[in-house]
Amino acid sequence: MKAICDRQKLLTAFQLAAAVAPSRSPKPILMNVRFDFFNNSATLVATDLDTSIRVAVEGVEIVEPGSAVLPVDRFGAILRENTDEKITVETDENGAKVSGDRSRFKLPVSAVEEFPNVASFEEEKYHIVSARRLKELVRRTVFATDAESSRYSLGGVLLEMEGDTLIGVATDGRRLAKMEIPAESVGGHGNADAMTIAPTRSMQLVDRVLADPEEQIKIAARPNDILIQTSQATIFTRLIDGRFPKWRDVLPKRTGAVQIELTAGPFFSAVRQAAVVTNQESRGIIVTFREGSLILTSSTAEVGESRVEMLIAYDGPEISVSLDHRFLADFLKVLDPEKSFSIEIEGSDAPALCTTDDGYSYVVMPMAREKKKEAVSSDAASS
């Protein structure tokens, strides 16, 4: 194999592939990236056996087509440190040569036939969704997963695809994030009867590859895995095995709650101010709505007290709830500062519900219930 490559474009693609390859593995072959450079395409492939990626590389002139397996750490360092506009990558049975205008490197290569096969996107049934909305869905849900939970199913995002809708849901037992976006079903694709839970790490990888917000993305859910295709990359990931909580039972359905419209930016600023005197043991801030104002207070022994007031259009009865400031901040960070949202509070012992006008819902358990392990999931889990 021999190819002349635009170094920066190769580096960009290589970093995406390298994000999948493990830094340590009992199978050393996985700590490499496979180069498939043929006449019609230039592709990088990486896998840890649970998640795989195929990345298309632009700016490649293929002199001699072929495949090669190169180490992630050494080759990646060469690409990062080299300053040449173009580099030449050449491999044979003796190893690899990487050269620029004023540099030359020799690296060992691994046997191509030892590298695992990686799935490509050949599905006839799938959903199509805009990259911009899919990126929103990932960012607005993935933070609420719990990779360290004893309940493995909470370590990923549930994806439900049916008709012209894609729903993503994540929970760690103390808060739940749900995002619903429009999608187009092709070939009757749907997974209503399946439990499609994509691992957190894989969803973060999807976020990284969604570079063009105007692009249309293909998603195909299969019994044990899911495939996601963009113009630049194809991601394969095995699904998390387990039962996800009945999330629809968690979303409050009530008529007597107080509902207040707020703007994300000013409220986020108030939350950060009120949280100054919190610590690891005392993370709650009391959110109180009274006529004409929103008041956030916090008090921690040996740290201090805080009181932050915002003027708002509210003329209902006084009502308050204690919430973990970190969970509020996580929600507000994924919204644009000027974005309006509605917060719904029923009382100090009931969950707070935040919603936007673009399909996003976020439930936070009150601090009084935080000590009840995995309150959200246990309340809604199937028997």
C-alpha positions in Angstrom: 0.0 0.0 0.0 1.2 3.5 -0.8 -0.7 6.8 -0.5 0.0 10.5 -0.4 -2.2 12.1 2.2 -3.3 15.5 3.3 -1.8 15.3 6.8 -4.5 17.4 8.6 -7.4 15.6 7.0 -5.8 12.3 7.8 -5.3 13.4 11.4 -8.9 14.4 11.8 -10.1 11.0 10.5 -7.5 9.1 12.5 -8.5 10.8 15.8 -12.1 9.7 15.3 -10.9 6.1 14.7 -8.4 6.2 17.6 -11.3 7.2 20.0 -12.6 3.7 19.5 -9.4 1.7 19.7 -8.6 0.6 23.3 -5.3 1.9 24.8 -4.9 -1.4 26.6 -6.3 -4.8 25.5 -5.5 -8.5 26.0 -5.8 -8.5 22.2 -3.0 -6.3 20.9 -4.4 -6.2 17.4 -7.3 -4.0 18.7 -4.7 -1.2 19.6 -4.3 -0.5 16.0 -6.2 1.2 13.1 -6.7 -0.5 9.8 -6.1 1.4 6.6 -8.2 0.3 3.7 -6.9 2.4 0.7 -8.4 1.2 -2.5 -9.1 2.9 -5.9 -12.6 4.2 -5.0 -12.2 4.8 -1.3 -9.9 5.6 1.6 -11.2 4.3 4.9 -9.9 3.9 8.5 -11.3 1.2 10.7 -11.1 0.7 14.4 -12.9 -1.5 17.0 -12.9 -2.7 20.6 -15.3 -5.5 19.6 -18.2 -3.8 21.3 -18.0 -0.5 19.3 -16.6 -0.1 15.8 -16.1 2.7 13.4 -15.4 3.2 9.7 -14.2 6.7 8.8 -13.8 8.0 5.3 -10.6 10.0 4.6 -10.5 12.9 2.2 -7.4 14.3 0.5 -5.8 10.9 -0.3 -4.0 10.1 -3.5 -3.7 6.3 -3.7 -0.5 5.2 -5.5 -0.7 1.5 -4.6 -4.0 0.2 -3.2 -4.1 -2.1 -0.3 -4.6 -2.5 3.5 -2.4 -2.0 6.5 -2.7 -2.1 10.3 -0.8 0.6 12.1 -0.4 1.3 15.8 -2.6 4.0 17.3 -0.1 5.6 19.7 2.9 5.9 17.4 1.2 6.8 14.2 -1.1 9.2 15.9 1.9 11.0 17.5 3.6 11.3 14.1 0.4 12.9 12.6 0.1 15.3 15.5 3.8 16.4 15.7 4.5 16.6 12.0 4.1 19.9 10.3 4.2 18.9 6.6 1.1 19.6 4.5 1.4 16.2 2.8 2.8 12.9 4.1 3.4 9.6 2.3 2.4 6.3 3.9 3.9 3.2 2.4 3.7 -0.3 3.8 5.1 -3.8 2.8 6.0 -7.0 4.6 8.9 -5.2 6.4 6.8 -2.5 8.0 5.5 1.0 7.3 7.4 4.1 6.1 5.9 7.5 6.9 7.6 10.4 5.3 7.2 14.2 4.8 9.3 16.9 3.2 11.8 16.8 6.1 11.0 13.7 8.1 11.0 10.0 7.8 9.7 7.3 10.2 9.6 3.5 10.2 7.0 1.6 12.2 6.1 -2.0 12.6 2.8 -3.2 11.2 0.4 -6.0 12.3 -1.1 -8.7 10.1 -4.2 -7.4 8.3 -5.8 -10.8 8.4 -5.8 -10.7 12.3 -7.8 -7.5 12.4 -11.5 -8.3 13.2 -14.2 -7.8 10.6 -16.2 -4.7 11.1 -19.8 -4.3 10.0 -20.7 -1.8 7.3 -24.1 -0.2 6.7 -26.0 -2.4 4.3 -29.5 -2.2 5.8 -32.7 -1.8 3.8 -34.8 -0.7 6.8 -33.7 2.3 8.8 -34.7 5.7 10.1 -33.5 9.0 8.7 -33.0 12.0 11.0 -31.3 15.4 10.7 -27.8 15.6 12.2 -28.7 18.8 14.0 -31.6 17.2 15.8 -29.8 14.0 16.5 -26.9 15.9 18.0 -29.4 17.7 20.2 -30.9 14.4 21.3 -27.5 13.0 22.3 -26.3 16.1 24.2 -29.6 16.5 26.0 -29.8 12.9 27.2 -26.3 11.3 27.5 -25.3 13.3 30.6 -28.2 11.7 32.6 -26.9 8.1 32.1 -25.2 6.2 35.0 -22.3 4.1 33.8 -21.4 3.2 37.4 -24.8 1.9 38.4 -25.3 -1.7 39.5 -28.2 -1.6 37.0 -26.3 -1.9 33.8 -29.3 -0.8 31.7 -28.9 2.7 33.2 -25.5 3.0 31.5 -26.9 4.0 28.1 -29.5 5.9 26.2 -32.7 4.1 25.2 -33.6 4.7 21.6 -37.2 4.2 20.5 -38.0 4.5 16.7 -41.5 4.1 15.5 -43.3 5.9 12.6 -41.9 9.4 12.1 -40.4 9.7 15.6 -37.2 9.0 17.4 -37.1 9.2 21.2 -34.0 9.1 23.3 -34.3 8.5 27.1 -31.6 8.4 29.8 -31.7 8.1 33.6 -29.4 7.5 36.5 -32.3 6.9 39.0 -32.4 10.4 40.4 -33.2 12.3 37.2 -34.5 11.5 33.7 -33.9 13.2 30.4 -36.1 12.5 27.4 -35.8 14.0 23.9 -38.3 13.5 21.0 -37.3 14.5 17.5 -38.9 13.9 14.0 -37.5 11.1 11.9 -38.5 9.3 8.7 -39.0 5.5 8.7 -37.7 3.8 5.6 -38.8 0.2 4.7 -41.1 0.1 7.7 -38.2 0.3 10.2 -39.1 0.4 13.8 -38.1 -1.1 17.2 -41.2 -0.6 19.4 -41.0 -4.2 20.6 -37.2 -4.1 21.3 -35.1 -2.7 24.1 -32.5 -0.7 22.2 -30.1 0.7 24.8 -27.0 2.3 23.2 -23.9 2.6 25.5 -23.0 6.1 26.7 -19.6 5.9 25.1 -21.1 5.1 21.7 -23.5 8.0 21.9 -20.7 10.3 22.7 -18.9 9.0 19.6 -22.0 9.7 17.5 -21.9 13.3 18.8 -18.3 13.7 17.6 -18.9 12.5 14.1 -22.0 14.8 13.5 -20.1 17.6 11.9 -22.5 18.9 9.3 -25.8 20.0 10.9 -27.7 19.8 7.6 -26.8 16.2 6.9 -29.3 13.4 7.0 -28.3 10.4 9.2 -29.3 6.8 8.9 -30.0 4.7 12.0 -30.8 1.0 11.9 -31.7 -0.9 15.1 -31.1 -4.6 15.1 -31.8 -7.2 17.8 -28.3 -7.0 19.4 -26.7 -3.9 17.9 -27.3 -0.6 16.1 -25.7 1.0 13.1 -25.5 4.7 12.5 -24.3 6.1 9.1 -23.1 9.6 8.3 -21.4 10.8 5.1 -18.1 10.5 6.8 -18.4 7.5 9.2 -20.3 4.4 10.0 -20.6 3.5 13.7 -21.5 0.0 15.0 -22.2 -0.7 18.6 -23.5 -3.6 20.6 -26.5 -2.9 22.7 -26.7 -3.0 26.5 -28.5 -6.1 27.8 -31.1 -5.3 30.3 -34.6 -3.8 31.0 -34.9 -0.1 30.9 -37.3 1.5 33.4 -40.8 2.3 32.2 -39.9 5.9 31.6 -43.4 7.0 30.6 -44.6 6.2 34.1 -41.9 8.6 35.5 -43.0 11.7 33.6 -45.5 13.4 35.9 -49.1 13.6 34.6 -50.8 16.2 36.9 -53.1 19.1 36.7 -52.6 20.9 40.0 -48.9 21.8 39.7 -47.5 25.3 39.5 -46.0 26.0 36.0 -43.6 28.8 35.5 -41.8 30.0 32.3 -38.1 30.8 32.7 -35.2 31.7 30.5 -32.2 29.3 30.7 -29.4 31.8 30.9 -30.6 34.0 33.8 -31.8 31.0 35.7 -28.4 29.2 35.2 -26.6 32.2 36.5 -28.8 32.2 39.7 -28.3 28.5 40.2 -24.5 28.9 40.0 -24.6 31.7 42.5 -26.7 29.8 45.0 -24.5 26.8 44.6 -21.4 28.7 45.8 -21.9 27.6 49.4 -22.8 23.9 48.7 -20.4 21.0 49.1 -20.2 17.3 48.5 -22.4 16.5 51.5 -24.9 19.3 51.0 -25.7 19.8 47.4 -29.3 21.0 47.6 -30.6 24.4 46.9 -34.2 25.4 47.8 -36.1 26.8 44.8 -39.0 28.9 46.0 -41.6 30.6 43.8 -43.6 33.5 45.4 -45.5 36.4 43.9 -43.2 38.3 41.5 -40.0 36.5 42.3 -38.0 33.3 42.3 -35.7 32.8 45.3 -32.8 30.3 45.5 -31.3 29.6 48.9 -28.7 27.3 50.3 -27.1 26.8 53.7 -24.1 24.6 54.6 -22.5 24.3 58.0 -19.0 25.8 58.1 -19.4 27.0 54.5 -22.1 29.7 54.6 -25.4 30.7 53.2 -26.7 32.0 49.9 -29.8 33.8 48.8 -30.4 34.8 45.1 -33.6 36.4 43.9 -34.9 36.8 40.4 -37.9 38.9 39.3 -40.4 36.7 37.4 -44.0 36.9 36.2 -45.6 34.7 38.8 -48.7 35.5 40.9 -49.6 32.1 42.3 -49.2 30.6 45.8 -45.8 30.2 47.4 -44.2 26.8 46.6 -40.8 25.4 47.0 -38.7 22.3 46.4 -35.1 21.3 47.2 -33.1 20.2 44.2 -29.5 19.0 43.6 -27.8 22.0 41.9 -25.7 19.7 39.7 -28.8 18.2 38.1 -30.2 21.6 37.4 -26.9 22.8 35.9 -26.7 19.7 33.7 -30.1 20.5 32.2 -29.4 24.2 31.8 -26.0 23.7 30.2 -27.4 21.9 27.2 -29.9 24.7 26.4 -29.0 28.0 24.6 -28.9 30.8 27.1 -31.9 32.5 25.5 -34.0 29.3 25.4 -37.3 29.5 27.3 -38.5 26.5 29.3 -41.2 25.6 31.7 -40.6 24.3 35.2 -43.5 22.5 36.9 -43.6 22.0 40.7 -46.3 20.4 42.7 -44.7 20.4 46.2 -41.6 19.7 48.2 -42.0 15.9 47.9 -42.8 15.7 44.2 -40.5 15.6 41.2 -39.8 18.8 39.3 -40.5 18.7 35.6 -38.8 20.9 33.1 -40.0 21.0 29.5 -39.1 22.9 26.3 -41.2 23.6 23.2 -39.0 21.3 21.0 -39.6 17.9 22.5 -37.3 18.0 25.6 -38.4 16.9 29.1 -36.3 16.6 32.2 -37.4 15.1 35.5 -35.5 15.8 38.8 -36.3 14.0 42.0 -36.4 16.3 45.1 -33.6 16.0 47.6 -35.9 14.4 50.1 -36.0 11.4 47.9 -32.4 11.4 46.7 -31.3 8.9 49.4 -33.7 6.3 48.1 -31.4 4.5 45.8 -32.4 4.7 42.1 -35.8 6.2 43.0 -36.8 7.0 39.4 -36.0 3.6 38.1 -37.4 1.6 41.0 -40.7 3.5 40.9 -41.1 2.7 37.2 -39.2 -0.5 36.6 -41.2 -3.5 35.4 -42.0 -6.2 37.9 
